[in-house]
């Protein structure tokens, strides 16, 4: 009897070991990235998601080995950024995550519940979707912080760009580009440079002969937008990377550029579409106010009583400006008779904002309360203001920051990848096979 029990136990143990080995085989570690490991199941999940998206967009699917390499490289870079974010103490609260989910639902003209239902129907785990989004926000935050500190924009650069925008009239033009980057892995190796150049030239030839741009981008591009079919998005001309700006202007819609050389490799751009933009007109209001704030001498009730007394005096003909100079606790505007100058309503808060938006001109409001105290508000005038010049200057600064960021982010990501411990194991497995 004991003999058969021992045999049964041995067989059970054998099956258990076989089962464990099977599980390990099914979900093996395929890469070690600093303190993180990447599992085969994660790679398969991300590949499945990409394939599903390509099918949804009616884009052709590249060979699985090429797609696998692209997705694995993206997972490695994402992992490095998330690990850096965690070390820096970056945390995404549930409230912030929920707001991001709500934004995605809104962009897709869906409710959160309908978004959840749609994802589940597509075979996407809702909780994994939320965690992927959390890590995506963390990565974006650390990337923004790390790259932004490497960028400086001077007033002189802003001045020069504004003059350039004015001279060329390009502030009214936006470009929708496709982008393929063929990287140079060793800038000191002339053979490597020549191989990259020839590959880029061959891709240009294929594209000009009718090859699908998004498919070639997915297969060959090392750009951040590769898995989106190389879609570089809409950009105003001055916001384009310097390398792209000139060629983009000379291209016709549908045209593909010759290879463009940069420090990171050879770029190919396609002009997908082109459009204009309008002047920057904003609604402004010229208002004045009297502010009374509770203090150690005057409590809330007394403050309310006093503001109503001032309101009655104004209704009886007292001069608003004189009362503001004498009584208003907003000393900055009190010297000007309560005048706040021309401003957009968004500058103000709560009930005050509503008052300046809705009061008829030359009308005084009843006393209203904000977090600052009690106010009497009068709207003196309204106007539609052309703030194109101010907007261009603010925009120029943002453009320079964005342009430099786009140019710097690829270098930073490659530095991060090259200076981190990364061991890819899946290639060894393939070689064994």
C-alpha positions in Angstrom: 0.0 0.0 0.0 2.8 2.4 1.0 4.5 1.6 -2.3 1.5 2.8 -4.3 1.0 5.9 -2.2 4.7 6.8 -2.7 4.2 6.3 -6.4 1.1 8.5 -6.5 3.0 11.2 -4.6 5.9 11.0 -7.0 3.6 11.3 -10.0 1.8 14.2 -8.4 5.0 16.0 -7.8 6.1 15.3 -11.3 2.9 16.7 -12.7 3.3 19.8 -10.4 6.8 20.4 -11.6 5.7 20.0 -15.2 2.9 22.4 -14.6 5.1 25.0 -13.0 7.6 24.7 -15.9 4.7 25.1 -18.3 3.6 28.2 -16.6 7.2 29.6 -16.5 7.4 28.8 -20.2 4.1 30.5 -20.9 5.1 33.7 -19.0 8.9 33.8 -19.0 11.0 36.9 -18.4 12.0 38.3 -21.8 14.0 41.4 -20.6 15.6 42.8 -17.5 15.3 46.6 -17.3 17.2 48.0 -14.3 15.1 46.9 -11.3 12.2 45.7 -13.5 11.5 42.6 -15.5 9.4 42.4 -18.7 7.3 39.3 -19.0 6.3 37.6 -22.2 2.6 38.0 -21.3 3.1 41.8 -21.2 4.7 41.9 -24.6 1.9 39.7 -26.1 -0.7 41.9 -24.5 0.8 45.1 -25.8 1.3 43.6 -29.3 -2.3 42.4 -29.3 -3.5 45.9 -28.4 -1.4 47.5 -31.2 -2.6 44.9 -33.8 -6.2 45.6 -32.7 -5.7 49.4 -33.2 -4.1 48.9 -36.6 -7.0 46.8 -37.7 -9.5 49.3 -36.3 -7.7 52.0 -38.4 -7.6 49.8 -41.5 -3.8 49.8 -41.4 -1.8 46.9 -42.6 0.0 44.8 -40.0 3.8 44.4 -40.4 5.6 41.1 -39.8 5.2 40.0 -36.2 9.0 39.9 -35.6 9.3 43.6 -36.6 6.3 44.6 -34.6 7.6 42.6 -31.6 11.0 44.4 -31.7 9.2 47.8 -31.9 6.8 47.1 -29.1 9.5 45.6 -26.9 11.7 48.6 -27.3 8.8 50.9 -26.4 8.0 48.8 -23.3 11.7 49.0 -22.2 11.8 52.8 -22.6 8.4 53.2 -20.8 9.7 51.0 -18.0 12.8 53.2 -17.6 10.7 56.3 -17.4 8.2 54.9 -14.9 11.1 53.6 -12.7 12.6 57.1 -12.8 9.2 58.6 -11.9 8.8 56.3 -8.9 12.3 57.2 -7.7 11.4 60.8 -8.0 8.3 60.3 -5.9 5.8 60.9 -8.7 2.4 59.6 -7.7 -0.9 59.8 -9.7 -3.9 60.0 -7.4 -7.2 58.2 -8.1 -8.8 61.6 -8.7 -6.2 62.5 -11.3 -6.4 59.2 -13.0 -10.2 59.4 -13.1 -10.0 62.8 -14.6 -7.7 61.4 -17.3 -10.1 58.6 -18.0 -12.9 61.1 -18.3 -10.9 63.1 -20.8 -10.3 60.1 -23.0 -14.0 59.2 -22.8 -14.9 62.8 -23.8 -12.5 62.8 -26.7 -14.2 59.7 -28.0 -17.6 61.2 -27.4 -18.4 58.5 -24.8 -19.3 58.3 -21.2 -16.9 56.6 -18.8 -19.2 53.6 -18.6 -19.6 53.3 -22.3 -15.8 53.6 -22.7 -15.4 50.8 -20.2 -17.9 48.6 -22.0 -16.3 49.2 -25.3 -12.8 48.3 -24.1 -14.1 45.1 -22.4 -15.9 44.1 -25.6 -12.5 44.6 -27.4 -10.9 42.2 -25.0 -9.1 44.9 -23.0 -8.9 44.5 -19.2 -10.3 47.7 -17.6 -8.0 47.7 -14.6 -5.0 47.1 -16.8 -6.1 49.9 -19.0 -6.2 52.2 -16.0 -2.8 51.1 -14.8 -1.3 51.6 -18.3 -2.8 55.1 -18.3 -1.4 55.8 -14.8 2.1 54.8 -15.9 1.8 56.7 -19.2 1.0 59.9 -17.1 3.9 59.2 -14.8 6.3 58.7 -17.8 5.1 61.9 -19.4 5.6 63.8 -16.2 9.1 62.7 -15.6 9.9 63.1 -19.4 8.6 66.7 -19.3 10.6 67.5 -16.2 13.9 65.9 -17.3 13.8 67.3 -20.8 12.4 70.7 -19.9 15.4 71.5 -17.6 17.7 70.9 -20.6 16.0 73.6 -22.6 16.4 77.4 -22.4 14.4 80.0 -24.5 15.7 83.5 -24.5 13.8 86.7 -25.1 16.0 87.3 -28.2 14.9 83.9 -29.6 11.2 84.9 -29.0 11.8 88.3 -30.7 13.4 86.6 -33.7 10.7 84.0 -34.1 7.9 86.6 -33.9 9.7 88.7 -36.6 10.0 85.5 -38.7 6.4 84.7 -38.2 5.4 88.2 -39.3 7.7 88.2 -42.3 6.6 84.9 -43.6 2.9 85.0 -42.6 3.3 81.4 -41.6 1.4 81.9 -38.3 -1.7 81.2 -40.4 -0.5 77.9 -41.8 -0.6 74.5 -40.1 0.9 71.2 -41.4 -0.1 67.7 -40.8 3.0 65.5 -41.3 4.0 61.9 -41.3 7.5 61.1 -39.9 9.9 58.2 -40.3 13.3 58.2 -38.5 16.1 55.8 -39.6 18.5 56.0 -36.6 22.3 56.2 -36.8 23.5 53.9 -34.0 27.1 54.9 -34.3 27.8 58.4 -35.6 31.5 57.8 -35.8 31.1 54.8 -38.1 30.9 55.9 -41.7 29.7 52.5 -42.8 26.8 52.7 -40.3 25.9 56.2 -41.6 26.0 55.0 -45.2 23.7 52.0 -44.4 21.2 54.3 -42.7 21.3 56.7 -45.6 20.7 53.9 -48.2 17.9 52.5 -46.1 16.2 56.0 -45.9 16.7 56.5 -49.7 15.1 53.1 -50.4 12.1 53.9 -48.2 11.7 57.3 -50.0 11.7 55.4 -53.3 9.1 52.9 -52.1 6.9 55.7 -50.8 7.1 57.7 -54.0 6.1 54.5 -55.8 2.9 54.2 -53.7 4.0 52.2 -50.6 1.8 52.8 -47.5 3.5 55.4 -45.3 2.0 54.2 -42.0 3.0 50.6 -42.6 6.6 51.5 -43.4 6.7 53.8 -40.3 5.6 51.0 -38.1 8.1 48.6 -39.6 11.2 50.8 -39.8 10.9 54.1 -37.9 12.6 54.7 -34.6 10.5 57.9 -33.9 8.3 58.1 -30.9 5.2 58.1 -33.2 6.2 55.0 -35.1 3.5 52.8 -33.6 0.9 55.4 -34.6 1.9 55.0 -38.2 4.4 57.8 -38.0 1.6 60.4 -37.5 3.4 63.6 -36.4 0.1 65.4 -35.9 -0.9 69.0 -36.8 1.8 71.7 -36.2 1.9 75.4 -37.1 4.9 75.9 -39.3 7.1 77.7 -36.7 6.5 74.8 -34.3 8.0 72.2 -36.7 11.5 71.0 -35.8 13.9 73.3 -37.7 15.0 70.4 -39.9 11.4 69.9 -41.1 10.3 73.5 -41.5 11.9 74.3 -44.9 11.0 71.0 -46.7 7.4 71.1 -45.3 6.8 74.5 -47.0 8.0 73.2 -50.4 6.0 69.9 -50.3 2.6 69.5 -51.9 0.0 67.5 -50.1 0.9 63.8 -50.5 4.5 64.5 -51.3 7.4 62.8 -49.5 10.7 64.6 -48.7 14.2 63.3 -49.5 16.0 62.0 -46.4 16.9 64.8 -44.0 20.0 64.3 -41.9 20.2 65.1 -38.1 22.3 64.0 -35.3 20.0 61.1 -34.5 19.6 59.8 -38.0 17.8 60.3 -41.3 14.3 61.7 -41.3 11.6 61.3 -44.0 8.5 63.5 -43.8 5.3 63.3 -45.8 2.9 66.3 -46.1 -0.5 64.7 -45.3 -2.5 67.9 -45.2 -2.3 71.7 -44.8 -4.6 74.3 -43.3 -4.8 78.0 -42.1 -5.8 79.6 -38.8 -7.5 82.8 -37.8 -6.7 85.9 -35.7 -6.7 85.7 -31.9 -9.8 87.7 -30.8 -10.8 87.8 -27.2 -13.7 89.4 -25.3 -12.6 91.9 -22.7 -14.4 93.9 -20.1 -13.5 97.2 -18.5 -14.8 97.1 -14.9 -14.3 98.7 -11.5 -15.2 97.5 -8.0 -15.3 98.3 -4.3 -14.1 95.6 -2.0 -14.7 95.3 1.7 -13.0 92.4 3.6 -13.8 91.2 7.1 -11.1 92.0 9.6 -10.4 92.0 13.4 -12.4 95.1 13.8 -15.2 94.4 11.3 -16.8 91.0 11.3 -18.7 89.3 8.5 -22.1 90.7 9.4 -20.7 94.3 9.8 -18.9 94.0 6.5 -22.1 92.9 4.7 -24.0 95.8 6.3 -21.4 98.4 5.3 -21.2 97.2 1.7 -25.0 97.5 1.4 -24.8 101.0 2.8 -22.2 102.0 0.1 -24.5 100.4 -2.5 -27.4 102.5 -1.4 -25.3 105.7 -1.6 -24.3 104.8 -5.2 -28.0 104.3 -6.1 -28.7 107.7 -4.6 -26.1 109.3 -6.8 -22.8 109.1 -4.9 -19.7 109.0 -7.0 -18.5 105.4 -7.4 -14.9 106.5 -7.8 -14.8 108.6 -4.7 -16.3 105.8 -2.6 -13.8 103.3 -4.0 -10.9 105.6 -3.1 -12.2 106.1 0.4 -13.5 102.7 1.4 -12.2 99.9 -0.9 -9.8 97.3 0.7 -8.3 96.6 -2.7 -5.7 99.3 -2.4 -4.2 98.7 -5.9 -7.5 99.6 -7.7 -8.7 102.0 -5.0 -6.2 104.6 -6.1 -7.7 104.4 -9.6 -11.3 104.8 -8.3 -11.8 101.0 -8.3 -10.8 100.5 -12.0 -9.4 97.1 -12.9 -8.6 97.9 -16.5 -9.3 95.9 -19.5 -9.3 92.2 -18.7 -10.8 88.9 -19.9 -13.6 87.6 -17.6 -11.7 84.4 -17.0 -9.3 86.5 -14.9 -11.9 86.8 -12.2 -13.5 84.2 -9.9 -17.0 82.8 -9.3 -19.8 85.4 -8.8 -17.4 88.3 -9.8 -16.8 86.6 -13.2 -20.5 86.0 -13.7 -21.2 89.7 -12.9 -18.7 91.1 -15.4 -19.9 88.7 -18.1 -23.7 89.4 -17.6 -24.1 93.0 -16.3 -25.2 95.5 -18.8 -22.7 98.3 -19.5 -22.9 101.3 -17.0 -24.8 99.1 -14.6 -23.8 98.5 -10.9 -24.3 95.1 -9.4 -25.8 94.4 -6.0 -23.2 93.5 -3.4 -21.8 90.0 -4.1 -19.5 87.8 -2.1 -16.3 85.9 -3.2 -13.6 84.3 -1.2 -11.9 87.7 -1.0 -14.8 89.5 0.6 -17.8 91.6 -0.5 -17.8 93.5 -3.8 -19.8 96.1 -5.7 -19.1 95.8 -9.4 -19.7 98.1 -12.3 -19.1 97.3 -16.0 -17.9 100.4 -17.8 -17.5 98.9 -21.3 -16.9 95.7 -23.3 -14.9 95.1 -26.4 -13.7 92.4 -28.8 -9.9 92.8 -28.6 -7.4 91.6 -31.3 -4.6 90.1 -29.2 -2.9 88.6 -32.1 0.4 90.3 -31.3 0.4 89.3 -27.6 -0.8 85.8 -28.6 2.0 85.5 -31.2 4.6 86.3 -28.5 3.2 83.9 -26.0 2.8 81.3 -28.8 6.4 81.9 -30.0 7.7 81.1 -26.5 5.6 77.9 -26.4 6.7 77.0 -29.9 10.4 77.4 -29.1 9.9 75.3 -26.0 8.0 72.7 -27.9 10.4 72.6 -30.8 13.4 72.2 -28.5 11.6 69.7 -26.5 10.8 67.6 -29.6 14.4 67.8 -30.7 15.7 67.0 -27.2 13.3 64.2 -26.2 14.6 61.7 -28.7 18.2 62.3 -27.5 17.2 62.1 -23.9 15.3 58.8 -24.4 18.3 57.3 -26.3 20.7 58.4 -23.6 18.4 56.9 -21.0 18.3 53.6 -22.9 22.0 53.6 -23.5 23.1 54.4 -19.9 20.7 51.9 -18.3 21.1 48.3 -17.6 18.9 46.4 -20.2 19.3 42.7 -21.0 17.0 41.4 -23.7 16.6 37.6 -23.3 14.0 36.9 -26.0 16.7 37.2 -28.7 18.7 34.4 -27.1 15.6 32.2 -27.0 15.0 32.9 -30.7 18.6 32.1 -31.5 18.3 28.7 -29.7 15.4 27.9 -31.9 
